[in-house]
């Protein structure tokens, strides 16, 4: 054989040997975790996954807001009469009745008529003064405050029930998601998709 043919054959064998070693070295040095991740990425569908919403229930909370309401009101004050026992009317009536009884009676009956007139006059004076007593009423404007509770009802979230791969799940969201929700890792709803 000629030298050229031998050199060509040697070169071809060398190239084949190097290519074979490189291929063997590549598969021997391959990372199994990297290969598993590549296979998982090939199996996962492209794009986001969605679940069908079955029901949406608003969650309410009652909030109590106490506050003061103030206004000016007219208040009437009654002052009792200064002579509640009608002493002046009784005394004046007794003196007048005693004088009248003294004028009517004669002799020993004069004393009895004076005492009876004084008693009757005192009683009559007491009743007359009592009838004329009027309590004094004074009015004043006062600032009056009272606490009023205003209760308000507000929506604090939404309980969303959805079905994904035949399994019904419930989650609480801060908004009404519509008729489907985007799910992450097949379990957690992450956003709305109308």
Residue pairs with C-beta under 8 A, 6 or more apart in sequence:
48 182
48 193
49 164
49 182
49 183
49 184
49 186
50 180
50 181
50 182
50 183
50 193
51 162
51 163
51 164
51 169
51 180
51 181
51 182
51 183
51 189
52 162
52 163
52 164
52 179
52 180
53 160
53 161
53 162
53 177
53 178
53 179
53 180
53 181
54 161
54 162
54 163
54 168
55 160
55 161
56 158
56 159
56 160
56 161
56 176
56 177
57 158
57 159
57 161
58 155
58 157
58 158
58 176
59 155
59 156
59 157
59 158
59 159
59 172
60 153
60 154
60 155
60 156
61 153
61 154
61 155
61 156
62 151
62 152
62 153
63 151
63 152
63 153
63 154
64 149
64 150
64 151
65 149
65 150
65 151
65 152
66 147
66 148
66 149
66 150
67 147
67 148
67 150
68 145
68 146
68 147
68 148
69 145
69 146
69 147
69 148
70 143
70 144
70 145
70 146
71 143
71 144
72 141
72 142
72 143
72 144
73 141
73 142
73 144
74 139
74 140
74 141
75 139
75 140
75 141
75 142
76 137
76 138
76 139
77 137
77 138
77 139
77 140
78 135
78 136
78 137
79 135
79 136
79 137
79 138
80 135
81 133
81 134
81 135
81 136
83 89
83 129
83 133
86 125
86 126
86 129
86 130
86 133
88 129
89 125
89 126
89 127
89 128
89 129
89 130
90 122
90 123
90 125
90 126
90 129
91 122
91 125
92 125
93 121
93 122
93 123
93 124
93 125
93 126
93 128
94 118
94 119
94 121
94 122
94 125
95 118
95 121
96 121
96 125
97 117
97 118
97 119
97 120
97 121
97 122
97 124
97 125
98 114
98 115
98 117
98 118
98 121
99 117
100 117
100 121
101 113
101 114
101 115
101 116
101 117
101 118
101 120
101 121
102 110
102 113
102 114
102 117
104 113
104 117
105 111
105 112
105 113
105 114
157 172
157 173
157 174
158 172
158 173
158 174
158 175
158 176
158 177
159 170
159 171
159 172
160 170
160 171
160 172
160 173
160 177
160 181
160 189
161 168
161 169
161 170
162 168
162 169
162 170
162 171
162 180
162 181
162 183
162 189
163 169
164 183
164 186
164 187
165 186
169 187
169 189
171 188
171 189
173 181
173 189
173 192
175 192
176 192
177 189
177 191
177 192
177 193
177 194
178 192
178 193
178 194
179 194
180 192
180 193
180 194
181 189
181 190
181 191
181 192
181 193
182 189
182 190
182 191
182 192
182 193
183 189
183 190
184 190
